[in-house]
């Protein structure tokens, strides 16, 4: 991790209980919702102005009414998060529905691990029941049990990585809150 001054420290004001709960809870992709009193187009415009100012502390990509905010390459590490911010119109303005996730390659690695372990565990269960019907030793259930432990281990590693990314998630969240102080 770099020693340079972070633009949004992890102890930035996180006033709502929901954010604290969702980051500390065992969730794969923490999320937050924020209602703002500006139109969806104005939300996108504020992020575009930040990008054009050249002082933007994050990398921002736009996709229709979605904004993706990532940490710059110079500050990225293996567990660095990104924020996918969905902007939906409301009667009072817009609702920002933010969902944090790991880098796409990290996310793909975890999905692949879950898939391999899940399929292997399912094969182990089928093999175990087949062995029961053939009155053989049920070693297939040991495979299924090992796969369950593997899934638990992968989940624990994901939660550990999320804790390591917590500071950067706080920075990104603070960045979004600073852009939209007016809430409904």
C-alpha angles and dihedrals in degrees: 000000000000121000094219119117111276114228093222115028120215090246092060111136109287098177104172121082091218093068093049091048096047095049094046095042121089097263128146095216116019115214141187136193126212128180114212130188096231128090120261091250090054089052090056091044092056091054091046090052090053092052092048092049091068088220093090110133093207140048110250128194125186128215114173104290094351128092123196116202121192137173114259116261092249091063100035123116131177094278098040111141133221128207121225105200116194113199115208126180119242134179091261098041124287142333118224111210107191125190123183122212140166125259111295093248091052091047091050091050091054094046090050091049091050091047095050093045093044095049092044090050091050090050089049091054092048090047091049093052090046089052090051091052090049091046092239130137108285102234091147091075089057088057090050091049091049090051091051089053089048091053090050090050093050089049091050091050090050091052090048090052090049090055090052089052093047096098093053091045088055091050093051092046091050090049091055093046091050091055092053113036090154109083132171 
